[in-house]
Amino acid sequence: MDRGEQGLLKTEPVAEEGEDAVAMLSAPETLTEEEQEELRRELTKVEEEIQTLSQVLAAKEKHLAEIKRKLGITSLQEFKQNIAKGWQDVTATNAYKKTSETLSQAGQKASAAFSSVGSVITKKLEDVKNSPTFKSFEEKVENLKSKVGGAKPAGGDFGEVLNSTANATSTMTTEPPPEQTTESP
């Protein structure tokens, strides 16, 4: 292989934007004068192409902005569209679908559990209300009510019975005892 072919086959790092491309080249003493001149011409050509592409891009961006202005497309509308498109892309992913499905199932299970707990509590309260101990207590409260409050028609719910009994008891304890009269000798 001659020296020119060998240079084409070498793999050297590509200069990043902003880096000095010339600094990436081998030391000038390893290149012949002809190779250096060839590379300078290529460098100039590439720099001109970059400048042309930058100008074309700027012109295209200006044209794009003019079209959007004529159509009445604002930055806010573009932002909203980008957000909507991004959300649509997110919801289309398998990860989102699996997460959504899992959360939905968890919500259904939690709802069923709360419903079940509510049913159990209601059943237990009904069992307590129908128990012999509660019935006996309820009868005693009714008897006490009828003794304290006089002959009133039976009925009302348990809360009313307790309230009226409590009121009757507090009235009895707050009334002063009848005055005793003593005769003087």
Secondary structure as UniProt FT lines:
FT   HELIX           3..9
FT   TURN            17..18
FT   HELIX           21..24
FT   HELIX           28..30
FT   HELIX           33..71
FT   HELIX           75..91
FT   HELIX           94..129
FT   HELIX           132..149
FT   HELIX           158..174
//
